[in-house]
Amino acid sequence: MICMNTYPIELRQRVVEAVDSNVGTKKEIAKTFSVSVSWIRKLLQRRRETGSIEPLPRTQGRKPAFRDHQLHELNDFVKRYPDATLEEIRESFADRVNCSIVAVHNALKRLEWRYKKNRYMPASKTEKM
């Protein structure tokens, strides 16, 4: 996956100034500043709609299904029933948490529970040599 950084505010300001002063067409300005014409179009649209040319804040993606109190409940449940399957865990929390089996797996991973043969157990704290 390619990680794209946002353009610096100084570059944004210079591009907007060039467009405002009619230095050339958007295509020429894009070539001068090594940006795309569509980026210039989006930048000007953002300025028009919000009055700002600052980059949008980065989002962190989807929120986890198990948070705070529910995460503690999940931890207690797995301590009581270490041989429960992911499906059984999901069904026991169905009235409180609407989630998938993958969400249960990810929550257990955050709690550092590891599946070994037929039961869950806390991750080992020893390191391999």
JOMOKA-V262534 format. One line per field, one symbol per residue. phi: phi as a letter, one per 20 degrees, with the letter a starting at -180 (. if undefined). psi: psi as a letter, one per 30 degrees, with the letter a starting at -180 (. if undefined). Layout:
phi = ???
psi = ???
//
This chain:
phi = .eedeffffffgffffffffelfaffffffffelceffffgfffffffedncdfffffeenffffdclffffffffffffcfefegffffffdffdcebeffffgfffffemececlcbebfffeedfe
psi = kkjkllkleeeeeeeeeeeeghealeeeeeeeghlleeeeeeeeeeeeefgkgklkkklgakkkejlceeeeeeeeeeeeifgkleeeeeefgefekjlleeeeeeeeeefhkkkjdglkllkkflkk.
//
